[in-house]
Every structure is written in C-alpha cells, then in structure tokens.
Amino acid sequence: MFVMTQAEALDILKMGRNVFLTGPAGSGKTHVINAYVKYLKSHAVDVAVTASTGIAATHIGGQTIHSWSGLGIKDTLTDYDIESLMERQYLYKRFEKTKVLIIDEVSMLHHFRLDLIEWICRQMKRNEAPFGGMQIILCGDFFQLPPVSRKRFDGYEIIEPTESEFAFKAESFLNSKFTICYLLEQHRQKDNQYLSILNQIRQNKVTQKTVDLLKSRLNADPDTGTVITRLYTHNIDVDEINKKHLGLIQAGEKVYKMTSKGAPSLVESLKKSCLSPEVLVLKKGARVMFTKNQPEGGFVNGTLGIVKDFGPFGEPVVETNSGMTFSVSPQSWKIEEEGKVKAEIEQLPLRLAWAITVHKSQGMSLDAMEVDLSKSFVKGMGYVALSRVRSLDGMKLLGFNDMSLEIDMEVLEMDEKFQEKSDEAVDKLKSMDRKEIEDKQKKFIESIEPEEKVKIKKKEKELKKSTHEITREMLEDQMSLAMIADKRGIKQETVVSHIEDLMKENNCPDVDYLKRELKRSELEEIIDAFGELETDTLSSVYNLLLKRKKKPSYLKIRIARLFLNR
C-alpha cells in the first residue's frame, strides 16, 4: 500500500483531474485545498470554494454549495427552475467564469442534491460534460456524519428514505471519473495512543482496552488551560446549556421574535430548516453563531462571535472570532415557486453558541472539549466528535452509548475501495517523470487561464522587448550608463542587464565606447582576472580582486565582462 502525500495530491490536482480528496480527520485535506486555491488564484483562475454546510464553508473561506449554485433548500428542480436561475445575471456570470469547483464536507451532501448541482452546472455552462466541463473537486470523509435522512418531495410524490443517501451513490459521482486521493498522514492528533483509538473506531475494530481508555475520561477535566467547547448530540441539550450561560450574564436582555407569512405547512418546513430560533434572547457578552450567509459574503452559516453591543435600533453588534464586526439585521428565508413567494420567515441570523451540536463541530480542531455521546443516534457520530480534539487528555467525556462507537459498514466497504483506487493513482504518478508531470500541469493551467491573463502575459512580453529597444536606441546615441539610467529611471545595473540580453539576441550595437566607464588599469585587471580563473562568474573575480587588496565593485566587473570576447 502506498501512502499518498499532500504534495502528490497537489500534483494530481494541478494536472486538472477531477478529484475526490479523502482521508481521516486531521490528515491535511483542507491544507491541500487551500494550497491548490492559492495556486489557482496566482494564475488568476476563477475557483469556487464551497462546502455542504455553512460551518464547513467557514473553514475554507467559501460559501455553501446550495447558495453558490442557486439550488437553495430545494429537493428537486424543474426546467422552469433552471430557466429562472439562468435569468439571474449574477448567477449566470458566476458559472460562466468559474473553471474549478470545490465542494468540501461532501459526506453531508445527499446523492440526489449532488446530481441536482451537477445538472445546474451543465445547464448554466451550456456544456454536457460532467459538471459543465469544470474541474470538480470533492473533499471529505464518509466516516464523518452522513446527510440527514428525511422525507422529500421529488416533484411527483413524497419519497421515504429507505437507504443511506451518501454522495458516492450519485450518478454524477460515477460519471465524473474521479481520481481518488486518500491522505493518511496525521497532522491533528499528536497523541499516538489517542490516534490508535480513533483508527480502531474507523476500522470497526474497537477493543475492550480502547473502551476502558475512553471510560477513563468520564467526568475527567481536560488537562489544558484553554476554553472548553461543549458538544452534544441533540439540540435540546445544547439549548439548555446556552440558556443557563445566558442567565449568568448580569446585563439587560433583548428579545427578537420570528415573523412569518404564507402557507402554514410551508412555513413550518422553513422553521425546521432554519437554525435561528423562533424566539431569540440576547445579552451583551453572549456567545453566538451566525445561521445564514450574508449576501455580500461578510459572514456565513457557522461563523462564531460575541455580542459586543446593541445599535440605536436595538440591532446586535457582533464581533466574530476572526475580529470582524457586524451590525446584524433580520434576514429572510423563503420558498419560491414559479417566481412567486409561497412562504417566508424573518429573524436575526443568529443563535446562542456556548454549546453546539456534534453536527456543527464537523471540521473543527479543538484543544479541549466536553462531549456527551450518551444519546448518539446515528453511526459515525462518536467518531466525528472524538476526532475533533487533539489528545485524549484534552477530552472530558460525559457519557457514551454503543452506537457512538459504531460506523456504517457500507462506508467501510467503500473506504477500502477508495484506498485501492488511491494506491493506483500514486503508482501511476510515480511512473511519470517530473517533466511529464509539470508539462501536464502547465498545459492544464494554460487551458483555464482567463483571456485577460493571456493578454497581460503577451503585453508583458511586448513591454520587455520595448524596454530593451529603448536602451538599444540610447546605446546607439552613445549615452553613458549613468545618463541612460537617469533618463529611464532605472539602475545602471539594469542597463547592463539590457546590454547582456541584447548581446545574447545578437541585437546589440557597438558599445566599445563604454570602456571609458572604467579606468584602463581597472579594465585590464578585471579582464586578466577572468582569464586567470577561466570563468565568467562575477563572485569568483570579485573575491580574487579582493584578495589582491583591490577595491572591486560588481558593476565594474559586469561592465568589463561585456568586453571579454570582443
């Protein structure tokens, strides 16, 4: 078995392959994504960085795939819906310029939603290739939390979830011919004992010794001085903790009530999908989390912060953990059909956040946490929660049940296949020499660079030629180096570089007159030094002259070198 490195995964991405980037928590998936995004941006390539959830989007500096694609909360799309999306100029232009699409935390994306997103991409790009011909990168770990199974309406009937809805079951997943990049190097957990525990859970091979080690952390305070993050499996427990902490703040409270309009059944559906509570109580100093993406992109669902103050109209002023400050106003959640609003709710896009659910913790790295897994209700939940913290000593366990240590056998089976495919990808990469890899990478980046970038490169090339030509004309007029440098606003060393380039191009006029830039004795000494050392290296000549107690300068040596073969 080959272990794919981050560098190898990055090499594969740069060649333009569609990639599924996977591996356990802390294996560096986000690091690879960030490195690739930086690479693309350095070439002015438009890349869409998205995630299946708002909080996941915060970790990669993007937005939700639902928001980016225009899909929203829909479970199905009609031709009319597609036409409506295409009429949104900002959305159409977004797709038009995007060359690379990244979707993080794909484990929480339903297979039917991935197919809907893929369909939108084809229609908006007017290209029948998978995802409209964009390079598509899925990132995530299917041992993490699965999509939430619930009833859905496909346009004709109510569909009851009868099986898992993992993204790897999507037609678009199969058709996109993903190269699997499976990372195994561990960068989060430095505690080998704890890493072994997590691997046992992941491989469905939990021993009694492991169970005993976990039990040793029951009600044991974390051995760290950092703020403890509290994780719970259910919202009701989270709400209780948050209410308790809010009550401890000795400050006046402000109450914000949700408003609604439209069909009652649809309003209820919106309320269930909205993370903001119907009644939100805030105080100065309250810990909060944003529950919606700001259209301008200032914050996203999952951004954490503290209420610092209240504005003149009672609006909360929130400072995020990253140091940004927002005056938060109510926002709306809508259900639209054929361009008409069928239901709408309005509330502040905030909720209390002293405690959060395990679902919301996905993607976080914590030094200390308190977690209660006694009410785990889905396979993989325990693994997600336990893999948030860096060491066993950093965890306080309030309880766990049997399910919290279980994983989905279907995922285990697929994971084995992913590892095999990743091995094949590494083997194929290792069979290529470096030049072949770099040639493929160069070809791909040139194919997706924007026209503006190509034009800039061409202009830069033309400017380079013209700047040499300007210097050439001044040399023909037999101007001194000092005069050329002064007139052009450049250094004399730069003028000499131009002369060297012109000589290489066999396009240099007679510059013998520049010998007078040096004393005759200086010129002869430097020329002799070059001859004695049988080199044209500046530093060698400089050091020799220095030993002879001369006072050399690199500029004079460079000037003399112009006449070595003349």
Backbone torsions as a table, in degrees:
resi	resn	phi	psi	omega
1	MET	NA	129.9	175.3
2	PHE	-89.4	141.4	173.3
3	VAL	-102.0	113.2	-179.0
4	MET	-71.2	131.5	177.9
5	THR	-88.7	164.7	176.2
6	GLN	-60.8	-39.6	-179.7
7	ALA	-62.9	-39.0	179.5
8	GLU	-68.4	-40.4	176.8
9	ALA	-61.5	-40.8	179.8
10	LEU	-65.8	-38.7	176.8
11	ASP	-60.0	-43.0	-180.0
12	ILE	-65.2	-42.8	177.3
13	LEU	-59.7	-43.6	-177.0
14	LYS	-66.6	-18.9	177.7
15	MET	-82.8	-2.0	174.5
16	GLY	89.6	10.7	-179.7
17	ARG	-70.9	147.1	164.8
18	ASN	-70.8	129.7	-170.6
19	VAL	-130.3	137.6	164.0
20	PHE	-105.4	109.2	-177.7
21	LEU	-96.6	116.9	-174.8
22	THR	-137.0	179.3	-177.1
23	GLY	141.8	165.3	-178.0
24	PRO	-66.0	165.7	176.8
25	ALA	-57.3	133.9	178.4
26	GLY	86.1	8.0	-178.0
27	SER	-86.6	-1.2	173.9
28	GLY	97.5	19.9	-178.9
29	LYS	-61.8	-46.7	-179.4
30	THR	-63.9	-36.5	177.9
31	HIS	-60.4	-44.6	179.7
32	VAL	-64.0	-44.1	179.1
33	ILE	-59.8	-47.6	-179.7
34	ASN	-61.2	-39.4	179.0
35	ALA	-65.1	-40.1	-180.0
36	TYR	-69.3	-40.7	177.7
37	VAL	-60.6	-43.3	178.1
38	LYS	-60.5	-42.0	178.5
39	TYR	-62.1	-46.7	-180.0
40	LEU	-62.8	-43.3	-179.0
41	LYS	-66.1	-30.9	177.5
42	SER	-65.6	-20.4	176.7
43	HIS	-104.1	13.6	178.0
44	ALA	60.6	25.5	178.6
45	VAL	-83.7	132.2	178.4
46	ASP	-76.7	117.8	179.6
47	VAL	-123.6	134.3	176.7
48	ALA	-97.1	119.0	-179.7
49	VAL	-105.2	110.1	-174.9
50	THR	-131.5	171.3	176.6
51	ALA	-149.5	162.8	-177.2
52	SER	-72.4	-23.6	179.8
53	THR	-130.6	160.1	-179.3
54	GLY	-63.6	-44.8	-176.9
55	ILE	-68.0	-33.3	175.4
56	ALA	-64.9	-37.0	179.1
57	ALA	-62.8	-32.6	179.8
58	THR	-64.7	-31.6	-177.3
59	HIS	-72.7	-21.6	-178.6
60	ILE	-116.8	8.5	177.5
61	GLY	66.0	37.7	-179.0
62	GLY	-125.5	-153.3	177.2
63	GLN	-135.3	171.0	-179.2
64	THR	-68.8	147.4	178.3
65	ILE	-64.5	-30.8	178.6
66	HIS	-63.2	-43.3	179.3
67	SER	-70.9	-46.1	-176.4
68	TRP	-61.9	-42.6	-175.1
69	SER	-80.6	-17.7	-175.4
70	GLY	88.8	0.1	-179.2
71	LEU	-66.9	-38.9	-177.5
72	GLY	64.7	-137.2	-176.9
73	ILE	-98.3	10.7	-176.2
74	LYS	-67.2	145.3	175.0
75	ASP	-99.0	-11.2	-179.0
76	THR	-151.9	161.5	178.9
77	LEU	-135.8	142.3	174.1
78	THR	-107.1	169.8	175.2
79	ASP	-58.7	-36.9	178.3
80	TYR	-61.8	-41.1	178.8
81	ASP	-60.6	-43.4	179.4
82	ILE	-62.0	-44.4	178.2
83	GLU	-60.2	-40.6	178.5
84	SER	-62.5	-41.1	178.3
85	LEU	-63.8	-41.3	-177.8
86	MET	-68.6	-23.2	177.6
87	GLU	-76.4	-16.8	176.2
88	ARG	-78.9	102.5	-173.2
89	GLN	-55.8	-42.6	-178.5
90	TYR	-62.5	-36.1	-179.1
91	LEU	-72.7	-43.4	179.0
92	TYR	-60.4	-44.3	179.1
93	LYS	-65.6	-35.3	178.1
94	ARG	-58.0	-48.5	180.0
95	PHE	-68.0	-39.4	-176.5
96	GLU	-58.8	-40.6	-175.5
97	LYS	-91.6	-17.2	-176.4
98	THR	-74.1	127.9	179.8
99	LYS	-106.7	-26.2	-177.5
100	VAL	-132.9	130.6	179.0
101	LEU	-118.0	124.0	178.3
102	ILE	-112.7	130.2	175.5
103	ILE	-123.5	112.6	-179.0
104	ASP	-93.4	161.8	-179.1
105	GLU	50.8	51.9	-176.3
106	VAL	-70.5	-15.0	179.2
107	SER	-61.0	-26.8	-178.0
108	MET	-95.9	10.2	179.2
109	LEU	-102.3	123.4	179.2
110	HIS	-62.8	146.0	-179.5
111	HIS	-60.1	-38.1	-178.6
112	PHE	-70.0	-29.2	177.6
113	ARG	-73.3	-37.3	175.5
114	LEU	-61.3	-40.8	177.5
115	ASP	-66.0	-38.5	177.0
116	LEU	-63.8	-42.9	179.3
117	ILE	-63.5	-41.7	178.5
118	GLU	-62.4	-40.1	177.8
119	TRP	-64.0	-44.5	176.9
120	ILE	-57.0	-44.8	-179.0
121	CYS	-59.5	-45.0	-179.8
122	ARG	-63.0	-42.3	-178.0
123	GLN	-69.6	-44.2	-177.6
124	MET	-69.7	-33.2	179.3
125	LYS	-86.8	-9.5	-176.4
126	ARG	53.3	46.3	-176.4
127	ASN	-144.4	124.4	-175.6
128	GLU	-84.5	0.4	173.9
129	ALA	-67.8	153.4	179.1
130	PRO	-49.8	130.8	-178.0
131	PHE	56.0	31.8	175.5
132	GLY	67.1	20.3	177.7
133	GLY	88.0	-2.8	176.2
134	MET	-71.0	151.9	166.8
135	GLN	-70.4	126.8	-177.6
136	ILE	-113.5	130.9	179.6
137	ILE	-125.1	115.5	174.0
138	LEU	-100.3	138.2	-177.5
139	CYS	-133.3	136.2	178.3
140	GLY	156.7	-176.8	-175.8
141	ASP	-139.5	117.1	-175.9
142	PHE	-72.6	-4.6	169.7
143	PHE	-78.4	-13.1	174.1
144	GLN	-75.3	-176.8	-173.9
145	LEU	-63.1	138.3	179.5
146	PRO	-81.3	170.8	174.4
147	PRO	-63.0	149.7	179.4
148	VAL	-73.8	118.4	179.4
149	SER	-79.1	130.4	178.5
150	ARG	-158.3	168.2	175.7
151	LYS	-63.1	145.8	175.5
152	ARG	-143.7	156.0	179.7
153	PHE	-106.0	119.2	-176.8
154	ASP	-93.3	11.8	-178.5
155	GLY	103.2	-17.4	-179.0
156	TYR	-126.8	-36.6	-176.5
157	GLU	-153.5	163.2	175.2
158	ILE	-79.6	126.8	-179.3
159	ILE	-105.4	123.6	176.3
160	GLU	-86.4	131.9	178.3
161	PRO	-68.7	118.9	-178.1
162	THR	-111.1	-12.3	-179.6
163	GLU	-149.9	171.4	179.4
164	SER	-63.2	152.6	-173.4
165	GLU	-119.9	36.7	-178.3
166	PHE	-60.6	147.3	-177.6
167	ALA	-61.8	-27.0	-179.0
168	PHE	-68.2	-7.9	175.2
169	LYS	-88.9	-5.9	-178.4
170	ALA	-69.5	143.7	175.3
171	GLU	-59.6	-38.9	-178.8
172	SER	-65.9	-29.1	177.1
173	PHE	-66.4	-41.3	-179.5
174	LEU	-72.6	-38.4	-173.9
175	ASN	-78.4	-17.8	-173.7
176	SER	-85.3	-3.1	175.8
177	LYS	50.3	58.3	-178.3
178	PHE	-68.2	135.4	164.4
179	THR	-82.2	128.3	-178.0
180	ILE	-90.3	123.1	175.7
181	CYS	-114.7	105.0	-174.5
182	TYR	-105.5	110.9	-179.6
183	LEU	-93.7	137.0	-179.7
184	LEU	-125.2	-15.1	179.0
185	GLU	-60.3	136.2	-175.7
186	GLN	-100.8	125.4	-178.1
187	HIS	-121.5	-5.1	180.0
188	ARG	-99.3	-57.5	-178.2
189	GLN	-85.5	115.2	176.0
190	LYS	-96.9	-6.8	179.0
191	ASP	-87.6	104.6	-175.6
192	ASN	-61.2	-36.5	178.5
193	GLN	-62.9	-45.2	-179.9
194	TYR	-68.5	-36.1	177.6
195	LEU	-62.2	-38.5	177.4
196	SER	-63.5	-40.2	177.4
197	ILE	-59.5	-48.1	-178.8
198	LEU	-63.3	-40.6	179.2
199	ASN	-65.0	-37.3	177.5
200	GLN	-63.0	-43.4	177.5
201	ILE	-61.9	-44.3	-177.4
202	ARG	-63.0	-36.0	-178.0
203	GLN	-92.7	3.8	-178.5
204	ASN	59.8	41.6	-178.4
205	LYS	-132.0	47.3	-177.5
206	VAL	-72.8	124.7	179.7
207	THR	-93.7	167.4	177.4
208	GLN	-65.1	-34.7	177.9
209	LYS	-59.5	-41.2	178.2
210	THR	-64.3	-43.7	177.6
211	VAL	-59.3	-42.0	179.8
212	ASP	-64.8	-39.3	178.2
213	LEU	-63.7	-41.9	177.6
214	LEU	-64.9	-40.4	178.6
215	LYS	-63.7	-26.2	178.9
216	SER	-66.7	-17.0	179.6
217	ARG	-96.5	4.2	176.8
218	LEU	-63.6	118.4	178.6
219	ASN	59.3	20.3	176.5
220	ALA	-92.7	123.1	-177.9
221	ASP	-67.4	137.8	179.0
222	PRO	-58.9	140.1	179.9
223	ASP	-85.1	66.1	-178.9
224	THR	-159.8	153.7	-179.4
225	GLY	-95.5	4.9	-177.4
226	THR	-82.0	165.8	178.6
227	VAL	-65.2	133.1	-179.0
228	ILE	-86.7	129.1	173.9
229	THR	-93.6	129.5	-177.0
230	ARG	-100.3	128.0	-179.3
231	LEU	-117.2	137.0	176.9
232	TYR	-136.2	154.8	-178.3
233	THR	-79.8	-25.7	-174.7
234	HIS	-120.8	146.6	179.6
235	ASN	-61.9	-33.9	-176.6
236	ILE	-62.3	-38.2	177.6
237	ASP	-70.3	-39.9	177.5
238	VAL	-61.2	-45.6	-179.9
239	ASP	-60.9	-38.6	-179.3
240	GLU	-64.6	-45.6	178.9
241	ILE	-62.9	-44.9	-178.3
242	ASN	-63.6	-40.6	178.3
243	LYS	-63.1	-41.2	180.0
244	LYS	-61.8	-47.3	-178.1
245	HIS	-68.3	-35.5	177.0
246	LEU	-63.0	-38.4	-179.7
247	GLY	-65.6	-23.1	-179.7
248	LEU	-78.3	-14.3	-179.7
249	ILE	-81.9	120.9	-179.5
250	GLN	-86.6	75.3	179.9
251	ALA	-153.3	160.0	179.2
252	GLY	-66.2	146.1	-178.8
253	GLU	-104.4	155.8	173.7
254	LYS	-126.0	137.5	-175.3
255	VAL	-111.8	132.8	-179.5
256	TYR	-124.7	120.5	-176.7
257	LYS	-104.8	138.7	178.0
258	MET	-70.8	138.8	173.2
259	THR	-110.1	156.3	-177.9
260	SER	-150.5	160.2	173.2
261	LYS	-157.2	152.3	-179.8
262	GLY	116.0	-172.6	-178.8
263	ALA	-60.6	128.3	-176.5
264	PRO	-52.8	-42.1	-178.3
265	SER	-64.7	-39.4	179.3
266	LEU	-72.0	-36.4	176.5
267	VAL	-60.9	-43.5	179.2
268	GLU	-62.9	-38.4	177.5
269	SER	-62.7	-41.6	177.9
270	LEU	-64.0	-43.0	-179.3
271	LYS	-60.7	-38.0	-180.0
272	LYS	-68.9	-33.2	-179.1
273	SER	-85.3	-14.2	-178.7
274	CYS	-89.3	131.1	-178.7
275	LEU	-83.4	-15.5	175.4
276	SER	-75.1	138.8	-179.3
277	PRO	-75.2	160.2	177.4
278	GLU	-64.5	-36.6	174.9
279	VAL	-122.9	116.5	-178.4
280	LEU	-110.0	122.7	177.9
281	VAL	-110.2	125.4	-178.0
282	LEU	-126.5	152.9	172.0
283	LYS	-136.8	158.9	174.0
284	LYS	-63.0	124.4	-177.1
285	GLY	102.5	-4.5	-179.6
286	ALA	-70.6	139.8	174.7
287	ARG	-85.0	128.8	-174.7
288	VAL	-133.9	164.4	175.3
289	MET	-133.4	134.4	176.5
290	PHE	-70.6	145.7	-175.6
291	THR	-117.0	7.7	-177.2
292	LYS	-154.0	150.6	174.4
293	ASN	-74.1	133.6	172.1
294	GLN	-77.7	132.0	-177.8
295	PRO	-53.0	-37.7	180.0
296	GLU	-77.6	-6.5	176.2
297	GLY	85.4	16.3	-178.8
298	GLY	-73.7	-31.5	175.6
299	PHE	-147.0	165.1	179.0
300	VAL	-134.7	168.2	174.9
301	ASN	-57.2	116.2	-178.4
302	GLY	114.4	-13.7	177.9
303	THR	-64.5	128.8	-178.4
304	LEU	-99.1	150.6	178.9
305	GLY	-169.8	-173.0	-179.4
306	ILE	-130.3	138.1	175.4
307	VAL	-71.4	114.9	-177.6
308	LYS	-93.2	-28.5	-175.9
309	ASP	-168.9	-179.3	173.4
310	PHE	-126.8	138.6	-178.0
311	GLY	-76.6	-178.9	-176.7
312	PRO	-62.9	-21.9	179.7
313	PHE	-107.6	17.9	178.4
314	GLY	84.2	2.3	-178.4
315	GLU	-73.2	135.1	-180.0
316	PRO	-70.3	140.4	175.0
317	VAL	-105.6	115.6	-172.6
318	VAL	-112.4	130.2	172.1
319	GLU	-101.4	120.7	-177.9
320	THR	-77.0	166.6	178.8
321	ASN	-62.4	-21.6	178.8
322	SER	-87.6	-2.5	176.2
323	GLY	97.2	-0.7	177.6
324	MET	-82.1	147.7	-178.7
325	THR	-118.7	134.1	-179.2
326	PHE	-131.1	137.7	167.6
327	SER	-91.3	112.2	-167.4
328	VAL	-93.5	125.0	178.3
329	SER	-115.1	160.8	-179.1
330	PRO	-60.0	148.1	175.2
331	GLN	-131.0	162.7	-174.8
332	SER	-113.3	152.1	172.3
333	TRP	-119.4	129.8	-172.0
334	LYS	-128.6	155.7	164.9
335	ILE	-118.7	119.9	-178.0
336	GLU	-115.6	148.7	177.2
337	GLU	-143.7	121.8	-178.6
338	GLU	52.4	40.8	176.1
339	GLY	81.9	-1.0	-179.6
340	LYS	-109.9	139.8	178.6
341	VAL	-78.4	115.1	-179.5
342	LYS	-89.7	-28.6	179.5
343	ALA	-158.1	148.6	-178.8
344	GLU	-153.3	137.1	172.0
345	ILE	-122.9	154.5	-179.1
346	GLU	-137.8	131.6	-179.8
347	GLN	-163.2	163.5	172.2
348	LEU	-63.2	136.5	-179.6
349	PRO	-80.1	58.3	-176.6
350	LEU	-140.0	155.4	166.7
351	ARG	-149.3	158.4	178.9
352	LEU	-67.5	150.9	-170.5
353	ALA	-145.4	34.5	170.1
354	TRP	-67.1	-35.3	174.7
355	ALA	-124.2	150.4	178.4
356	ILE	-136.2	163.2	178.4
357	THR	-79.4	159.5	176.1
358	VAL	-57.4	-38.4	178.4
359	HIS	-55.9	-42.2	-177.0
360	LYS	-76.4	-15.1	-178.7
361	SER	-82.2	-12.9	-174.3
362	GLN	-56.6	126.5	-179.0
363	GLY	98.0	-12.2	-179.4
364	MET	-80.6	153.7	171.0
365	SER	-121.3	120.1	-172.9
366	LEU	-120.0	143.3	173.5
367	ASP	-83.4	-30.3	-179.3
368	ALA	-148.3	136.3	178.1
369	MET	-148.3	153.7	172.6
370	GLU	-116.5	125.6	-173.6
371	VAL	-138.1	139.1	176.9
372	ASP	-117.3	111.0	-178.5
373	LEU	-109.1	16.3	-176.9
374	SER	-69.7	-16.8	-179.4
375	LYS	-115.4	25.5	178.7
376	SER	-56.2	134.0	-175.0
377	PHE	-125.8	3.1	179.2
378	VAL	-144.6	142.4	178.8
379	LYS	-63.5	138.6	-179.1
380	GLY	97.3	-15.8	-176.5
381	MET	-63.1	-43.7	-179.9
382	GLY	-63.3	-42.9	-179.9
383	TYR	-61.5	-43.3	178.8
384	VAL	-59.1	-49.6	-177.1
385	ALA	-64.7	-47.3	-175.8
386	LEU	-67.1	-31.1	-178.1
387	SER	-80.9	0.6	176.9
388	ARG	-73.9	-32.1	-171.2
389	VAL	-96.4	150.6	-171.2
390	ARG	-81.7	-22.1	-177.9
391	SER	-150.6	161.5	178.4
392	LEU	-63.4	-38.5	-179.0
393	ASP	-68.0	-16.6	-179.3
394	GLY	-87.7	5.5	-174.2
395	MET	-117.2	136.0	168.4
396	LYS	-112.6	118.1	-177.9
397	LEU	-100.6	121.9	179.9
398	LEU	-89.1	-17.0	179.9
399	GLY	161.3	158.6	174.8
400	PHE	-154.2	158.0	176.6
401	ASN	-118.9	178.0	-176.0
402	ASP	-60.9	-40.7	-177.4
403	MET	-63.6	-29.0	-176.9
404	SER	-62.8	-19.9	180.0
405	LEU	-105.2	6.6	-179.6
406	GLU	-94.8	152.1	173.8
407	ILE	-127.2	161.8	-176.9
408	ASP	-76.3	123.3	-177.5
409	MET	-64.9	-30.7	176.1
410	GLU	-63.6	-40.0	177.5
411	VAL	-66.4	-42.3	179.2
412	LEU	-58.4	-43.6	179.0
413	GLU	-63.5	-45.3	179.0
414	MET	-65.8	-36.0	-179.1
415	ASP	-62.3	-39.0	177.5
416	GLU	-62.1	-40.1	177.6
417	LYS	-65.8	-40.3	178.2
418	PHE	-60.8	-41.6	179.4
419	GLN	-64.2	-39.9	177.6
420	GLU	-62.5	-44.9	179.9
421	LYS	-65.1	-36.3	177.8
422	SER	-65.8	-40.9	176.4
423	ASP	-58.1	-43.7	178.9
424	GLU	-61.9	-39.7	-179.9
425	ALA	-65.3	-41.2	178.2
426	VAL	-64.7	-45.0	-180.0
427	ASP	-58.7	-44.4	179.2
428	LYS	-65.2	-40.4	179.3
429	LEU	-64.1	-42.3	-178.6
430	LYS	-68.0	-22.0	178.4
431	SER	-77.9	-11.7	-179.9
432	MET	-95.4	140.8	174.6
433	ASP	-81.4	165.7	-173.5
434	ARG	-60.2	-39.0	-178.7
435	LYS	-64.0	-41.7	179.4
436	GLU	-62.2	-43.5	178.7
437	ILE	-60.6	-49.6	-177.0
438	GLU	-66.5	-33.4	176.9
439	ASP	-64.8	-42.3	178.4
440	LYS	-64.9	-41.0	179.2
441	GLN	-64.4	-42.0	179.3
442	LYS	-64.2	-43.1	179.8
443	LYS	-62.1	-41.9	-179.1
444	PHE	-67.1	-47.4	-176.5
445	ILE	-65.1	-33.7	177.0
446	GLU	-68.0	-30.0	-178.4
447	SER	-75.4	-21.3	-177.4
448	ILE	-113.8	-4.5	176.2
449	GLU	-63.3	138.5	-179.5
450	PRO	-66.9	154.2	179.9
451	GLU	-55.3	-36.8	-179.8
452	GLU	-59.6	-40.7	179.1
453	LYS	-64.2	-43.3	178.9
454	VAL	-62.0	-42.5	179.1
455	LYS	-63.3	-39.9	178.9
456	ILE	-62.2	-43.5	179.3
457	LYS	-61.1	-43.0	179.3
458	LYS	-63.7	-41.9	179.8
459	LYS	-64.5	-42.2	178.2
460	GLU	-60.0	-38.7	178.5
461	LYS	-65.3	-42.7	178.5
462	GLU	-65.1	-40.2	178.8
463	LEU	-63.7	-37.2	178.7
464	LYS	-62.9	-42.6	177.8
465	LYS	-64.3	-44.0	-176.3
466	SER	-67.1	-36.8	179.5
467	THR	-66.3	-36.4	174.6
468	HIS	-67.0	-36.8	-179.3
469	GLU	-66.4	-38.9	177.6
470	ILE	-61.7	-45.5	178.3
471	THR	-61.7	-41.4	180.0
472	ARG	-59.0	-44.2	-179.7
473	GLU	-62.7	-38.2	178.9
474	MET	-70.1	-34.2	175.5
475	LEU	-65.4	-37.9	177.5
476	GLU	-62.5	-30.8	176.2
477	ASP	-83.6	3.4	177.9
478	GLN	56.0	43.7	174.3
479	MET	-77.6	149.2	176.6
480	SER	-70.8	161.9	178.2
481	LEU	-60.0	-40.8	-178.9
482	ALA	-63.1	-39.3	-179.1
483	MET	-69.7	-43.9	178.8
484	ILE	-60.7	-46.0	-179.8
485	ALA	-60.5	-42.5	-178.8
486	ASP	-65.7	-45.6	-178.4
487	LYS	-66.7	-32.7	-176.2
488	ARG	-94.8	-10.4	-179.0
489	GLY	70.4	33.7	179.1
490	ILE	-127.9	172.6	179.2
491	LYS	-83.0	156.7	177.0
492	GLN	-61.8	-34.7	178.1
493	GLU	-59.8	-36.0	178.7
494	THR	-67.8	-38.4	177.2
495	VAL	-61.1	-43.5	178.6
496	VAL	-62.2	-39.3	176.7
497	SER	-59.9	-42.2	176.9
498	HIS	-59.3	-43.6	179.8
499	ILE	-61.9	-43.9	179.0
500	GLU	-60.0	-42.8	178.9
501	ASP	-65.3	-42.0	178.8
502	LEU	-63.0	-37.1	176.9
503	MET	-64.6	-41.2	178.4
504	LYS	-62.6	-34.4	-179.6
505	GLU	-84.9	2.2	-175.2
506	ASN	54.0	37.6	-176.9
507	ASN	-125.9	24.7	-176.0
508	CYS	-100.7	131.7	175.9
509	PRO	-70.9	176.6	178.4
510	ASP	-67.0	119.7	-178.8
511	VAL	-116.3	21.0	178.8
512	ASP	-55.9	-27.0	-178.9
513	TYR	-63.3	-21.1	-179.1
514	LEU	-73.9	-8.2	175.9
515	LYS	-59.6	-27.2	-179.9
516	ARG	-72.1	-5.1	174.3
517	GLU	-67.7	-19.7	179.0
518	LEU	-119.0	154.4	169.4
519	LYS	-66.8	149.9	-177.7
520	ARG	-57.4	-40.1	-178.9
521	SER	-66.0	-39.0	178.5
522	GLU	-63.0	-44.2	-179.2
523	LEU	-61.2	-45.4	-178.6
524	GLU	-65.5	-42.1	179.6
525	GLU	-60.0	-43.7	-177.5
526	ILE	-70.2	-43.3	178.6
527	ILE	-60.4	-43.4	178.7
528	ASP	-61.5	-39.5	-179.5
529	ALA	-63.6	-42.8	175.8
530	PHE	-58.5	-44.0	-178.8
531	GLY	-67.0	-40.3	-179.6
532	GLU	-65.1	-42.1	-178.4
533	LEU	-83.0	-12.5	-177.6
534	GLU	52.2	48.4	-178.6
535	THR	-145.6	162.6	171.5
536	ASP	-117.9	17.9	179.5
537	THR	-79.5	126.9	-175.7
538	LEU	-63.6	-45.9	-174.9
539	SER	-62.8	-36.3	179.5
540	SER	-62.9	-45.7	179.0
541	VAL	-66.0	-41.2	178.6
542	TYR	-57.3	-47.6	-177.8
543	ASN	-66.1	-37.7	178.6
544	LEU	-64.1	-46.3	179.1
545	LEU	-64.0	-35.1	178.4
546	LEU	-63.9	-41.5	177.8
547	LYS	-62.5	-30.9	-179.7
548	ARG	-86.8	14.0	176.5
549	LYS	59.2	31.2	171.5
550	LYS	-86.9	175.0	176.8
551	LYS	-119.0	75.0	-175.3
552	PRO	-74.3	159.7	169.6
553	SER	-136.0	144.1	-178.6
554	TYR	-61.4	-34.5	179.4
555	LEU	-62.6	-47.0	-179.9
556	LYS	-64.2	-40.0	178.3
557	ILE	-62.7	-40.8	178.7
558	ARG	-65.3	-39.8	178.5
559	ILE	-62.5	-46.0	-179.6
560	ALA	-62.3	-37.9	-178.2
561	ARG	-61.6	-26.3	178.5
562	LEU	-58.7	-23.7	-172.7
563	PHE	-109.5	12.3	-178.9
564	LEU	-57.8	-44.0	-175.1
565	ASN	-109.9	20.9	-177.6
566	ARG	-111.1	NA	NA
